[in-house]
Amino acid sequence: MITPDEKERIAQELNKKFGAKDVKCPMCGNIHFIIADGYFNTFMQGDLRQTNLGGPSIPSIPVICNNCGFISMHALGILGLLPKQENTEKGGEYGK
């Protein structure tokens, strides 16, 4: 379970990234969201024909629209919320 302090830190980091923008759910247009009580850890797959458990992953926090339930995932590393040894940048960056 994520502690209230952790949720507050996550909310602060997300607010820094979004600023004062009117963030809306892409499905229903709602402006109210909740931070889930746990994390997702999505394992990277090197081959679409196989499923591997373990190995490289993307730890993320799910943010949920409190109207329609749409879930957006936000990478903890980009938000600066991983321990230093886990927060490594590998590969290319999109959108530069």
mmCIF file as gemmi writes it, N, C-alpha and C atoms, coordinates in Angstrom:
data_model
loop_
_atom_site.group_PDB
_atom_site.id
_atom_site.type_symbol
_atom_site.label_atom_id
_atom_site.label_alt_id
_atom_site.label_comp_id
_atom_site.label_asym_id
_atom_site.label_entity_id
_atom_site.label_seq_id
_atom_site.pdbx_PDB_ins_code
_atom_site.Cartn_x
_atom_site.Cartn_y
_atom_site.Cartn_z
_atom_site.occupancy
_atom_site.B_iso_or_equiv
_atom_site.pdbx_formal_charge
_atom_site.auth_seq_id
_atom_site.auth_asym_id
_atom_site.pdbx_PDB_model_num
ATOM 1 N N . MET Axp A 1 ? 0.831 -1.188 0 1 0 ? 1 A 1
ATOM 2 C CA . MET Axp A 1 ? 0 0 0 1 0 ? 1 A 1
ATOM 3 C C . MET Axp A 1 ? 0.878 1.255 0 1 0 ? 1 A 1
ATOM 4 N N . ILE Axp A 2 ? 0.458 2.236 -0.726 1 0 ? 2 A 1
ATOM 5 C CA . ILE Axp A 2 ? 1.163 3.511 -0.766 1 0 ? 2 A 1
ATOM 6 C C . ILE Axp A 2 ? 0.699 4.343 0.426 1 0 ? 2 A 1
ATOM 7 N N . THR Axp A 3 ? 1.648 4.942 1.106 1 0 ? 3 A 1
ATOM 8 C CA . THR Axp A 3 ? 1.308 5.763 2.271 1 0 ? 3 A 1
ATOM 9 C C . THR Axp A 3 ? 0.747 7.119 1.809 1 0 ? 3 A 1
ATOM 10 N N . PRO Axp A 4 ? 0.024 7.802 2.684 1 0 ? 4 A 1
ATOM 11 C CA . PRO Axp A 4 ? -0.459 9.149 2.335 1 0 ? 4 A 1
ATOM 12 C C . PRO Axp A 4 ? 0.687 10.095 1.972 1 0 ? 4 A 1
ATOM 13 N N . ASP Axp A 5 ? 1.837 9.961 2.64 1 0 ? 5 A 1
ATOM 14 C CA . ASP Axp A 5 ? 2.99 10.808 2.313 1 0 ? 5 A 1
ATOM 15 C C . ASP Axp A 5 ? 3.505 10.522 0.906 1 0 ? 5 A 1
ATOM 16 N N . GLU Axp A 6 ? 3.545 9.237 0.526 1 0 ? 6 A 1
ATOM 17 C CA . GLU Axp A 6 ? 3.983 8.881 -0.822 1 0 ? 6 A 1
ATOM 18 C C . GLU Axp A 6 ? 3.012 9.43 -1.867 1 0 ? 6 A 1
ATOM 19 N N . LYS Axp A 7 ? 1.706 9.318 -1.604 1 0 ? 7 A 1
ATOM 20 C CA . LYS Axp A 7 ? 0.71 9.854 -2.538 1 0 ? 7 A 1
ATOM 21 C C . LYS Axp A 7 ? 0.87 11.362 -2.694 1 0 ? 7 A 1
ATOM 22 N N . GLU Axp A 8 ? 1.146 12.043 -1.595 1 0 ? 8 A 1
ATOM 23 C CA . GLU Axp A 8 ? 1.33 13.489 -1.656 1 0 ? 8 A 1
ATOM 24 C C . GLU Axp A 8 ? 2.55 13.84 -2.5 1 0 ? 8 A 1
ATOM 25 N N . ARG Axp A 9 ? 3.631 13.099 -2.33 1 0 ? 9 A 1
ATOM 26 C CA . ARG Axp A 9 ? 4.847 13.344 -3.116 1 0 ? 9 A 1
ATOM 27 C C . ARG Axp A 9 ? 4.592 13.079 -4.604 1 0 ? 9 A 1
ATOM 28 N N . ILE Axp A 10 ? 3.868 12 -4.902 1 0 ? 10 A 1
ATOM 29 C CA . ILE Axp A 10 ? 3.528 11.689 -6.291 1 0 ? 10 A 1
ATOM 30 C C . ILE Axp A 10 ? 2.664 12.806 -6.875 1 0 ? 10 A 1
ATOM 31 N N . ALA Axp A 11 ? 1.665 13.25 -6.131 1 0 ? 11 A 1
ATOM 32 C CA . ALA Axp A 11 ? 0.793 14.335 -6.591 1 0 ? 11 A 1
ATOM 33 C C . ALA Axp A 11 ? 1.598 15.6 -6.859 1 0 ? 11 A 1
ATOM 34 N N . GLN Axp A 12 ? 2.549 15.914 -5.984 1 0 ? 12 A 1
ATOM 35 C CA . GLN Axp A 12 ? 3.382 17.104 -6.174 1 0 ? 12 A 1
ATOM 36 C C . GLN Axp A 12 ? 4.204 16.995 -7.454 1 0 ? 12 A 1
ATOM 37 N N . GLU Axp A 13 ? 4.792 15.823 -7.694 1 0 ? 13 A 1
ATOM 38 C CA . GLU Axp A 13 ? 5.605 15.642 -8.901 1 0 ? 13 A 1
ATOM 39 C C . GLU Axp A 13 ? 4.746 15.716 -10.163 1 0 ? 13 A 1
ATOM 40 N N . LEU Axp A 14 ? 3.563 15.105 -10.129 1 0 ? 14 A 1
ATOM 41 C CA . LEU Axp A 14 ? 2.669 15.197 -11.283 1 0 ? 14 A 1
ATOM 42 C C . LEU Axp A 14 ? 2.23 16.639 -11.524 1 0 ? 14 A 1
ATOM 43 N N . ASN Axp A 15 ? 1.928 17.366 -10.462 1 0 ? 15 A 1
ATOM 44 C CA . ASN Axp A 15 ? 1.538 18.775 -10.599 1 0 ? 15 A 1
ATOM 45 C C . ASN Axp A 15 ? 2.666 19.611 -11.176 1 0 ? 15 A 1
ATOM 46 N N . LYS Axp A 16 ? 3.919 19.302 -10.824 1 0 ? 16 A 1
ATOM 47 C CA . LYS Axp A 16 ? 5.066 20.017 -11.408 1 0 ? 16 A 1
ATOM 48 C C . LYS Axp A 16 ? 5.11 19.799 -12.913 1 0 ? 16 A 1
ATOM 49 N N . LYS Axp A 17 ? 4.849 18.567 -13.344 1 0 ? 17 A 1
ATOM 50 C CA . LYS Axp A 17 ? 4.912 18.238 -14.774 1 0 ? 17 A 1
ATOM 51 C C . LYS Axp A 17 ? 3.757 18.863 -15.551 1 0 ? 17 A 1
ATOM 52 N N . PHE Axp A 18 ? 2.564 18.849 -14.967 1 0 ? 18 A 1
ATOM 53 C CA . PHE Axp A 18 ? 1.381 19.358 -15.662 1 0 ? 18 A 1
ATOM 54 C C . PHE Axp A 18 ? 1.175 20.842 -15.457 1 0 ? 18 A 1
ATOM 55 N N . GLY Axp A 19 ? 1.747 21.407 -14.388 1 0 ? 19 A 1
ATOM 56 C CA . GLY Axp A 19 ? 1.576 22.823 -14.111 1 0 ? 19 A 1
ATOM 57 C C . GLY Axp A 19 ? 0.123 23.171 -13.896 1 0 ? 19 A 1
ATOM 58 N N . ALA Axp A 20 ? -0.261 24.332 -14.369 1 0 ? 20 A 1
ATOM 59 C CA . ALA Axp A 20 ? -1.634 24.818 -14.166 1 0 ? 20 A 1
ATOM 60 C C . ALA Axp A 20 ? -2.54 24.443 -15.336 1 0 ? 20 A 1
ATOM 61 N N . LYS Axp A 21 ? -2.107 23.506 -16.161 1 0 ? 21 A 1
ATOM 62 C CA . LYS Axp A 21 ? -2.921 23.088 -17.303 1 0 ? 21 A 1
ATOM 63 C C . LYS Axp A 21 ? -4.229 22.481 -16.82 1 0 ? 21 A 1
ATOM 64 N N . ASP Axp A 22 ? -5.241 22.625 -17.631 1 0 ? 22 A 1
ATOM 65 C CA . ASP Axp A 22 ? -6.511 21.96 -17.349 1 0 ? 22 A 1
ATOM 66 C C . ASP Axp A 22 ? -6.388 20.51 -17.814 1 0 ? 22 A 1
ATOM 67 N N . VAL Axp A 23 ? -5.998 19.624 -16.913 1 0 ? 23 A 1
ATOM 68 C CA . VAL Axp A 23 ? -5.84 18.219 -17.253 1 0 ? 23 A 1
ATOM 69 C C . VAL Axp A 23 ? -7.219 17.575 -17.247 1 0 ? 23 A 1
ATOM 70 N N . LYS Axp A 24 ? -7.551 16.944 -18.368 1 0 ? 24 A 1
ATOM 71 C CA . LYS Axp A 24 ? -8.852 16.3 -18.496 1 0 ? 24 A 1
ATOM 72 C C . LYS Axp A 24 ? -8.667 14.846 -18.901 1 0 ? 24 A 1
ATOM 73 N N . CYS Axp A 25 ? -9.576 14.019 -18.455 1 0 ? 25 A 1
ATOM 74 C CA . CYS Axp A 25 ? -9.588 12.624 -18.866 1 0 ? 25 A 1
ATOM 75 C C . CYS Axp A 25 ? -9.789 12.568 -20.383 1 0 ? 25 A 1
ATOM 76 N N . PRO Axp A 26 ? -8.953 11.793 -21.099 1 0 ? 26 A 1
ATOM 77 C CA . PRO Axp A 26 ? -9.112 11.721 -22.549 1 0 ? 26 A 1
ATOM 78 C C . PRO Axp A 26 ? -10.372 10.968 -22.992 1 0 ? 26 A 1
ATOM 79 N N . MET Axp A 27 ? -11.019 10.256 -22.082 1 0 ? 27 A 1
ATOM 80 C CA . MET Axp A 27 ? -12.212 9.493 -22.447 1 0 ? 27 A 1
ATOM 81 C C . MET Axp A 27 ? -13.511 10.266 -22.177 1 0 ? 27 A 1
ATOM 82 N N . CYS Axp A 28 ? -13.605 10.903 -20.996 1 0 ? 28 A 1
ATOM 83 C CA . CYS Axp A 28 ? -14.881 11.527 -20.623 1 0 ? 28 A 1
ATOM 84 C C . CYS Axp A 28 ? -14.784 13.028 -20.348 1 0 ? 28 A 1
ATOM 85 N N . GLY Axp A 29 ? -13.561 13.581 -20.29 1 0 ? 29 A 1
ATOM 86 C CA . GLY Axp A 29 ? -13.394 15.011 -20.06 1 0 ? 29 A 1
ATOM 87 C C . GLY Axp A 29 ? -13.428 15.426 -18.596 1 0 ? 29 A 1
ATOM 88 N N . ASN Axp A 30 ? -13.572 14.483 -17.692 1 0 ? 30 A 1
ATOM 89 C CA . ASN Axp A 30 ? -13.591 14.766 -16.257 1 0 ? 30 A 1
ATOM 90 C C . ASN Axp A 30 ? -12.253 15.385 -15.821 1 0 ? 30 A 1
ATOM 91 N N . ILE Axp A 31 ? -12.274 16.192 -14.77 1 0 ? 31 A 1
ATOM 92 C CA . ILE Axp A 31 ? -11.036 16.829 -14.299 1 0 ? 31 A 1
ATOM 93 C C . ILE Axp A 31 ? -10.597 16.336 -12.917 1 0 ? 31 A 1
ATOM 94 N N . HIS Axp A 32 ? -11.222 15.288 -12.409 1 0 ? 32 A 1
ATOM 95 C CA . HIS Axp A 32 ? -10.883 14.776 -11.083 1 0 ? 32 A 1
ATOM 96 C C . HIS Axp A 32 ? -10.309 13.364 -11.187 1 0 ? 32 A 1
ATOM 97 N N . PHE Axp A 33 ? -9.171 13.15 -10.504 1 0 ? 33 A 1
ATOM 98 C CA . PHE Axp A 33 ? -8.454 11.885 -10.58 1 0 ? 33 A 1
ATOM 99 C C . PHE Axp A 33 ? -8.058 11.432 -9.181 1 0 ? 33 A 1
ATOM 100 N N . ILE Axp A 34 ? -7.787 10.146 -9.053 1 0 ? 34 A 1
ATOM 101 C CA . ILE Axp A 34 ? -7.248 9.605 -7.808 1 0 ? 34 A 1
ATOM 102 C C . ILE Axp A 34 ? -5.971 8.839 -8.125 1 0 ? 34 A 1
ATOM 103 N N . ILE Axp A 35 ? -5.07 8.818 -7.165 1 0 ? 35 A 1
ATOM 104 C CA . ILE Axp A 35 ? -3.84 8.04 -7.282 1 0 ? 35 A 1
ATOM 105 C C . ILE Axp A 35 ? -4.119 6.679 -6.662 1 0 ? 35 A 1
ATOM 106 N N . ALA Axp A 36 ? -3.783 5.616 -7.391 1 0 ? 36 A 1
ATOM 107 C CA . ALA Axp A 36 ? -4.043 4.255 -6.918 1 0 ? 36 A 1
ATOM 108 C C . ALA Axp A 36 ? -3.272 3.974 -5.627 1 0 ? 36 A 1
ATOM 109 N N . ASP Axp A 37 ? -3.696 2.948 -4.918 1 0 ? 37 A 1
ATOM 110 C CA . ASP Axp A 37 ? -3.064 2.571 -3.649 1 0 ? 37 A 1
ATOM 111 C C . ASP Axp A 37 ? -1.865 1.65 -3.826 1 0 ? 37 A 1
ATOM 112 N N . GLY Axp A 38 ? -1.434 1.428 -5.058 1 0 ? 38 A 1
ATOM 113 C CA . GLY Axp A 38 ? -0.28 0.569 -5.321 1 0 ? 38 A 1
ATOM 114 C C . GLY Axp A 38 ? 0.356 0.949 -6.642 1 0 ? 38 A 1
ATOM 115 N N . TYR Axp A 39 ? 1.455 0.297 -6.949 1 0 ? 39 A 1
ATOM 116 C CA . TYR Axp A 39 ? 2.221 0.578 -8.162 1 0 ? 39 A 1
ATOM 117 C C . TYR Axp A 39 ? 1.993 -0.5 -9.21 1 0 ? 39 A 1
ATOM 118 N N . PHE Axp A 40 ? 2.257 -0.18 -10.472 1 0 ? 40 A 1
ATOM 119 C CA . PHE Axp A 40 ? 2.344 -1.161 -11.556 1 0 ? 40 A 1
ATOM 120 C C . PHE Axp A 40 ? 3.828 -1.358 -11.837 1 0 ? 40 A 1
ATOM 121 N N . ASN Axp A 41 ? 4.201 -2.556 -12.243 1 0 ? 41 A 1
ATOM 122 C CA . ASN Axp A 41 ? 5.568 -2.838 -12.655 1 0 ? 41 A 1
ATOM 123 C C . ASN Axp A 41 ? 5.479 -3.616 -13.963 1 0 ? 41 A 1
ATOM 124 N N . THR Axp A 42 ? 5.556 -2.914 -15.074 1 0 ? 42 A 1
ATOM 125 C CA . THR Axp A 42 ? 5.376 -3.496 -16.391 1 0 ? 42 A 1
ATOM 126 C C . THR Axp A 42 ? 6.71 -4.023 -16.901 1 0 ? 42 A 1
ATOM 127 N N . PHE Axp A 43 ? 6.756 -5.331 -17.158 1 0 ? 43 A 1
ATOM 128 C CA . PHE Axp A 43 ? 7.984 -5.945 -17.65 1 0 ? 43 A 1
ATOM 129 C C . PHE Axp A 43 ? 8.136 -5.689 -19.147 1 0 ? 43 A 1
ATOM 130 N N . MET Axp A 44 ? 9.357 -5.356 -19.533 1 0 ? 44 A 1
ATOM 131 C CA . MET Axp A 44 ? 9.671 -5.128 -20.939 1 0 ? 44 A 1
ATOM 132 C C . MET Axp A 44 ? 9.728 -6.481 -21.644 1 0 ? 44 A 1
ATOM 133 N N . GLN Axp A 45 ? 9.23 -6.523 -22.873 1 0 ? 45 A 1
ATOM 134 C CA . GLN Axp A 45 ? 9.237 -7.742 -23.664 1 0 ? 45 A 1
ATOM 135 C C . GLN Axp A 45 ? 10.085 -7.525 -24.905 1 0 ? 45 A 1
ATOM 136 N N . GLY Axp A 46 ? 11.014 -8.425 -25.159 1 0 ? 46 A 1
ATOM 137 C CA . GLY Axp A 46 ? 11.877 -8.312 -26.328 1 0 ? 46 A 1
ATOM 138 C C . GLY Axp A 46 ? 11.312 -8.989 -27.559 1 0 ? 46 A 1
ATOM 139 N N . ASP Axp A 47 ? 10.245 -9.76 -27.378 1 0 ? 47 A 1
ATOM 140 C CA . ASP Axp A 47 ? 9.657 -10.516 -28.475 1 0 ? 47 A 1
ATOM 141 C C . ASP Axp A 47 ? 8.153 -10.595 -28.238 1 0 ? 47 A 1
ATOM 142 N N . LEU Axp A 48 ? 7.37 -10.192 -29.209 1 0 ? 48 A 1
ATOM 143 C CA . LEU Axp A 48 ? 5.914 -10.208 -29.055 1 0 ? 48 A 1
ATOM 144 C C . LEU Axp A 48 ? 5.333 -11.616 -29.013 1 0 ? 48 A 1
ATOM 145 N N . ARG Axp A 49 ? 6.112 -12.612 -29.423 1 0 ? 49 A 1
ATOM 146 C CA . ARG Axp A 49 ? 5.611 -13.987 -29.436 1 0 ? 49 A 1
ATOM 147 C C . ARG Axp A 49 ? 5.875 -14.724 -28.141 1 0 ? 49 A 1
ATOM 148 N N . GLN Axp A 50 ? 6.6 -14.099 -27.208 1 0 ? 50 A 1
ATOM 149 C CA . GLN Axp A 50 ? 6.926 -14.73 -25.934 1 0 ? 50 A 1
ATOM 150 C C . GLN Axp A 50 ? 6.597 -13.776 -24.8 1 0 ? 50 A 1
ATOM 151 N N . THR Axp A 51 ? 6.28 -14.357 -23.645 1 0 ? 51 A 1
ATOM 152 C CA . THR Axp A 51 ? 6.068 -13.55 -22.458 1 0 ? 51 A 1
ATOM 153 C C . THR Axp A 51 ? 7.127 -13.917 -21.439 1 0 ? 51 A 1
ATOM 154 N N . ASN Axp A 52 ? 7.871 -12.917 -20.996 1 0 ? 52 A 1
ATOM 155 C CA . ASN Axp A 52 ? 8.918 -13.132 -20.004 1 0 ? 52 A 1
ATOM 156 C C . ASN Axp A 52 ? 8.554 -12.395 -18.731 1 0 ? 52 A 1
ATOM 157 N N . LEU Axp A 53 ? 8.701 -13.08 -17.608 1 0 ? 53 A 1
ATOM 158 C CA . LEU Axp A 53 ? 8.514 -12.444 -16.311 1 0 ? 53 A 1
ATOM 159 C C . LEU Axp A 53 ? 9.879 -12.18 -15.712 1 0 ? 53 A 1
ATOM 160 N N . GLY Axp A 54 ? 10.057 -11.019 -15.155 1 0 ? 54 A 1
ATOM 161 C CA . GLY Axp A 54 ? 11.358 -10.63 -14.624 1 0 ? 54 A 1
ATOM 162 C C . GLY Axp A 54 ? 12.139 -9.869 -15.68 1 0 ? 54 A 1
ATOM 163 N N . GLY Axp A 55 ? 13.273 -9.35 -15.279 1 0 ? 55 A 1
ATOM 164 C CA . GLY Axp A 55 ? 14.095 -8.581 -16.196 1 0 ? 55 A 1
ATOM 165 C C . GLY Axp A 55 ? 13.741 -7.105 -16.154 1 0 ? 55 A 1
ATOM 166 N N . PRO Axp A 56 ? 14.117 -6.364 -17.199 1 0 ? 56 A 1
ATOM 167 C CA . PRO Axp A 56 ? 13.865 -4.924 -17.219 1 0 ? 56 A 1
ATOM 168 C C . PRO Axp A 56 ? 12.368 -4.619 -17.114 1 0 ? 56 A 1
ATOM 169 N N . SER Axp A 57 ? 12.063 -3.564 -16.376 1 0 ? 57 A 1
ATOM 170 C CA . SER Axp A 57 ? 10.661 -3.196 -16.201 1 0 ? 57 A 1
ATOM 171 C C . SER Axp A 57 ? 10.524 -1.685 -16.076 1 0 ? 57 A 1
ATOM 172 N N . ILE Axp A 58 ? 9.287 -1.22 -16.147 1 0 ? 58 A 1
ATOM 173 C CA . ILE Axp A 58 ? 8.984 0.196 -15.974 1 0 ? 58 A 1
ATOM 174 C C . ILE Axp A 58 ? 8.042 0.329 -14.78 1 0 ? 58 A 1
ATOM 175 N N . PRO Axp A 59 ? 8.577 0.697 -13.618 1 0 ? 59 A 1
ATOM 176 C CA . PRO Axp A 59 ? 7.7 0.931 -12.466 1 0 ? 59 A 1
ATOM 177 C C . PRO Axp A 59 ? 6.896 2.211 -12.702 1 0 ? 59 A 1
ATOM 178 N N . SER Axp A 60 ? 5.599 2.142 -12.425 1 0 ? 60 A 1
ATOM 179 C CA . SER Axp A 60 ? 4.753 3.304 -12.68 1 0 ? 60 A 1
ATOM 180 C C . SER Axp A 60 ? 3.646 3.415 -11.643 1 0 ? 60 A 1
ATOM 181 N N . ILE Axp A 61 ? 3.048 4.59 -11.627 1 0 ? 61 A 1
ATOM 182 C CA . ILE Axp A 61 ? 1.923 4.845 -10.721 1 0 ? 61 A 1
ATOM 183 C C . ILE Axp A 61 ? 0.667 5.018 -11.582 1 0 ? 61 A 1
ATOM 184 N N . PRO Axp A 62 ? -0.393 4.275 -11.27 1 0 ? 62 A 1
ATOM 185 C CA . PRO Axp A 62 ? -1.643 4.469 -11.995 1 0 ? 62 A 1
ATOM 186 C C . PRO Axp A 62 ? -2.435 5.645 -11.421 1 0 ? 62 A 1
ATOM 187 N N . VAL Axp A 63 ? -2.909 6.5 -12.312 1 0 ? 63 A 1
ATOM 188 C CA . VAL Axp A 63 ? -3.773 7.623 -11.945 1 0 ? 63 A 1
ATOM 189 C C . VAL Axp A 63 ? -5.114 7.346 -12.623 1 0 ? 63 A 1
ATOM 190 N N . ILE Axp A 64 ? -6.204 7.393 -11.836 1 0 ? 64 A 1
ATOM 191 C CA . ILE Axp A 64 ? -7.498 6.913 -12.298 1 0 ? 64 A 1
ATOM 192 C C . ILE Axp A 64 ? -8.52 8.05 -12.334 1 0 ? 64 A 1
ATOM 193 N N . CYS Axp A 65 ? -9.231 8.158 -13.447 1 0 ? 65 A 1
ATOM 194 C CA . CYS Axp A 65 ? -10.342 9.111 -13.548 1 0 ? 65 A 1
ATOM 195 C C . CYS Axp A 65 ? -11.434 8.644 -12.597 1 0 ? 65 A 1
ATOM 196 N N . ASN Axp A 66 ? -11.895 9.549 -11.73 1 0 ? 66 A 1
ATOM 197 C CA . ASN Axp A 66 ? -12.91 9.117 -10.758 1 0 ? 66 A 1
ATOM 198 C C . ASN Axp A 66 ? -14.324 9.143 -11.334 1 0 ? 66 A 1
ATOM 199 N N . ASN Axp A 67 ? -14.451 9.365 -12.639 1 0 ? 67 A 1
ATOM 200 C CA . ASN Axp A 67 ? -15.762 9.305 -13.277 1 0 ? 67 A 1
ATOM 201 C C . ASN Axp A 67 ? -15.913 8.032 -14.106 1 0 ? 67 A 1
ATOM 202 N N . CYS Axp A 68 ? -14.999 7.824 -15.066 1 0 ? 68 A 1
ATOM 203 C CA . CYS Axp A 68 ? -15.148 6.68 -15.972 1 0 ? 68 A 1
ATOM 204 C C . CYS Axp A 68 ? -14.173 5.542 -15.689 1 0 ? 68 A 1
ATOM 205 N N . GLY Axp A 69 ? -13.166 5.781 -14.842 1 0 ? 69 A 1
ATOM 206 C CA . GLY Axp A 69 ? -12.215 4.728 -14.501 1 0 ? 69 A 1
ATOM 207 C C . GLY Axp A 69 ? -11.027 4.606 -15.437 1 0 ? 69 A 1
ATOM 208 N N . PHE Axp A 70 ? -10.903 5.505 -16.411 1 0 ? 70 A 1
ATOM 209 C CA . PHE Axp A 70 ? -9.738 5.471 -17.303 1 0 ? 70 A 1
ATOM 210 C C . PHE Axp A 70 ? -8.475 5.525 -16.462 1 0 ? 70 A 1
ATOM 211 N N . ILE Axp A 71 ? -7.485 4.678 -16.788 1 0 ? 71 A 1
ATOM 212 C CA . ILE Axp A 71 ? -6.233 4.614 -16.038 1 0 ? 71 A 1
ATOM 213 C C . ILE Axp A 71 ? -5.09 5.117 -16.908 1 0 ? 71 A 1
ATOM 214 N N . SER Axp A 72 ? -4.351 6.094 -16.401 1 0 ? 72 A 1
ATOM 215 C CA . SER Axp A 72 ? -3.116 6.528 -17.053 1 0 ? 72 A 1
ATOM 216 C C . SER Axp A 72 ? -1.964 6.096 -16.165 1 0 ? 72 A 1
ATOM 217 N N . MET Axp A 73 ? -0.887 5.634 -16.793 1 0 ? 73 A 1
ATOM 218 C CA . MET Axp A 73 ? 0.284 5.183 -16.03 1 0 ? 73 A 1
ATOM 219 C C . MET Axp A 73 ? 1.406 6.189 -16.229 1 0 ? 73 A 1
ATOM 220 N N . HIS Axp A 74 ? 2.075 6.534 -15.134 1 0 ? 74 A 1
ATOM 221 C CA . HIS Axp A 74 ? 3.151 7.516 -15.176 1 0 ? 74 A 1
ATOM 222 C C . HIS Axp A 74 ? 4.423 6.885 -14.625 1 0 ? 74 A 1
ATOM 223 N N . ALA Axp A 75 ? 5.492 6.885 -15.429 1 0 ? 75 A 1
ATOM 224 C CA . ALA Axp A 75 ? 6.752 6.242 -15.058 1 0 ? 75 A 1
ATOM 225 C C . ALA Axp A 75 ? 7.386 6.94 -13.865 1 0 ? 75 A 1
ATOM 226 N N . LEU Axp A 76 ? 7.672 6.166 -12.822 1 0 ? 76 A 1
ATOM 227 C CA . LEU Axp A 76 ? 8.242 6.723 -11.595 1 0 ? 76 A 1
ATOM 228 C C . LEU Axp A 76 ? 9.629 7.308 -11.814 1 0 ? 76 A 1
ATOM 229 N N . GLY Axp A 77 ? 10.417 6.726 -12.711 1 0 ? 77 A 1
ATOM 230 C CA . GLY Axp A 77 ? 11.763 7.232 -12.972 1 0 ? 77 A 1
ATOM 231 C C . GLY Axp A 77 ? 11.751 8.646 -13.515 1 0 ? 77 A 1
ATOM 232 N N . ILE Axp A 78 ? 10.864 8.932 -14.445 1 0 ? 78 A 1
ATOM 233 C CA . ILE Axp A 78 ? 10.754 10.27 -15.024 1 0 ? 78 A 1
ATOM 234 C C . ILE Axp A 78 ? 10.314 11.276 -13.972 1 0 ? 78 A 1
ATOM 235 N N . LEU Axp A 79 ? 9.484 10.816 -13.038 1 0 ? 79 A 1
ATOM 236 C CA . LEU Axp A 79 ? 9.014 11.695 -11.963 1 0 ? 79 A 1
ATOM 237 C C . LEU Axp A 79 ? 10.052 11.866 -10.862 1 0 ? 79 A 1
ATOM 238 N N . GLY Axp A 80 ? 11.189 11.155 -10.958 1 0 ? 80 A 1
ATOM 239 C CA . GLY Axp A 80 ? 12.242 11.255 -9.949 1 0 ? 80 A 1
ATOM 240 C C . GLY Axp A 80 ? 11.883 10.536 -8.661 1 0 ? 80 A 1
ATOM 241 N N . LEU Axp A 81 ? 11.051 9.497 -8.745 1 0 ? 81 A 1
ATOM 242 C CA . LEU Axp A 81 ? 10.568 8.818 -7.551 1 0 ? 81 A 1
ATOM 243 C C . LEU Axp A 81 ? 11.133 7.414 -7.366 1 0 ? 81 A 1
ATOM 244 N N . LEU Axp A 82 ? 12.217 7.092 -8.067 1 0 ? 82 A 1
ATOM 245 C CA . LEU Axp A 82 ? 12.878 5.802 -7.876 1 0 ? 82 A 1
ATOM 246 C C . LEU Axp A 82 ? 14.19 6.003 -7.144 1 0 ? 82 A 1
ATOM 247 N N . PRO Axp A 83 ? 14.619 4.998 -6.383 1 0 ? 83 A 1
ATOM 248 C CA . PRO Axp A 83 ? 15.969 5.08 -5.803 1 0 ? 83 A 1
ATOM 249 C C . PRO Axp A 83 ? 16.994 5.253 -6.921 1 0 ? 83 A 1
ATOM 250 N N . LYS Axp A 84 ? 18.078 5.923 -6.641 1 0 ? 84 A 1
ATOM 251 C CA . LYS Axp A 84 ? 19.08 6.275 -7.662 1 0 ? 84 A 1
ATOM 252 C C . LYS Axp A 84 ? 19.529 5.091 -8.502 1 0 ? 84 A 1
ATOM 253 N N . GLN Axp A 85 ? 19.767 3.907 -7.899 1 0 ? 85 A 1
ATOM 254 C CA . GLN Axp A 85 ? 20.256 2.766 -8.668 1 0 ? 85 A 1
ATOM 255 C C . GLN Axp A 85 ? 19.225 2.259 -9.672 1 0 ? 85 A 1
ATOM 256 N N . GLU Axp A 86 ? 17.929 2.524 -9.456 1 0 ? 86 A 1
ATOM 257 C CA . GLU Axp A 86 ? 16.893 2.084 -10.378 1 0 ? 86 A 1
ATOM 258 C C . GLU Axp A 86 ? 16.571 3.136 -11.424 1 0 ? 86 A 1
ATOM 259 N N . ASN Axp A 87 ? 16.917 4.379 -11.16 1 0 ? 87 A 1
ATOM 260 C CA . ASN Axp A 87 ? 16.536 5.484 -12.019 1 0 ? 87 A 1
ATOM 261 C C . ASN Axp A 87 ? 17.605 5.71 -13.087 1 0 ? 87 A 1
ATOM 262 N N . THR Axp A 88 ? 17.758 4.721 -13.994 1 0 ? 88 A 1
ATOM 263 C CA . THR Axp A 88 ? 18.76 4.833 -15.045 1 0 ? 88 A 1
ATOM 264 C C . THR Axp A 88 ? 18.072 5.122 -16.363 1 0 ? 88 A 1
ATOM 265 N N . GLU Axp A 89 ? 18.741 5.888 -17.195 1 0 ? 89 A 1
ATOM 266 C CA . GLU Axp A 89 ? 18.188 6.206 -18.505 1 0 ? 89 A 1
ATOM 267 C C . GLU Axp A 89 ? 18.917 5.359 -19.539 1 0 ? 89 A 1
ATOM 268 N N . LYS Axp A 90 ? 18.185 4.482 -20.183 1 0 ? 90 A 1
ATOM 269 C CA . LYS Axp A 90 ? 18.739 3.646 -21.235 1 0 ? 90 A 1
ATOM 270 C C . LYS Axp A 90 ? 17.89 3.82 -22.477 1 0 ? 90 A 1
ATOM 271 N N . GLY Axp A 91 ? 18.514 3.723 -23.61 1 0 ? 91 A 1
ATOM 272 C CA . GLY Axp A 91 ? 17.759 3.816 -24.857 1 0 ? 91 A 1
ATOM 273 C C . GLY Axp A 91 ? 17.52 5.252 -25.271 1 0 ? 91 A 1
ATOM 274 N N . GLY Axp A 92 ? 16.789 5.402 -26.345 1 0 ? 92 A 1
ATOM 275 C CA . GLY Axp A 92 ? 16.52 6.728 -26.885 1 0 ? 92 A 1
ATOM 276 C C . GLY Axp A 92 ? 15.37 7.408 -26.191 1 0 ? 92 A 1
ATOM 277 N N . GLU Axp A 93 ? 15.266 8.696 -26.429 1 0 ? 93 A 1
ATOM 278 C CA . GLU Axp A 93 ? 14.165 9.47 -25.87 1 0 ? 93 A 1
ATOM 279 C C . GLU Axp A 93 ? 13.266 9.897 -27.017 1 0 ? 93 A 1
ATOM 280 N N . TYR Axp A 94 ? 11.993 9.865 -26.788 1 0 ? 94 A 1
ATOM 281 C CA . TYR Axp A 94 ? 11.003 10.247 -27.792 1 0 ? 94 A 1
ATOM 282 C C . TYR Axp A 94 ? 10.612 11.71 -27.573 1 0 ? 94 A 1
ATOM 283 N N . GLY Axp A 95 ? 10.457 12.443 -28.644 1 0 ? 95 A 1
ATOM 284 C CA . GLY Axp A 95 ? 9.932 13.796 -28.556 1 0 ? 95 A 1
ATOM 285 C C . GLY Axp A 95 ? 10.952 14.893 -28.341 1 0 ? 95 A 1
ATOM 286 N N . LYS Axp A 96 ? 12.23 14.588 -28.484 1 0 ? 96 A 1
ATOM 287 C CA . LYS Axp A 96 ? 13.264 15.629 -28.324 1 0 ? 96 A 1
ATOM 288 C C . LYS Axp A 96 ? 13.479 16.359 -29.604 1 0 ? 96 A 1
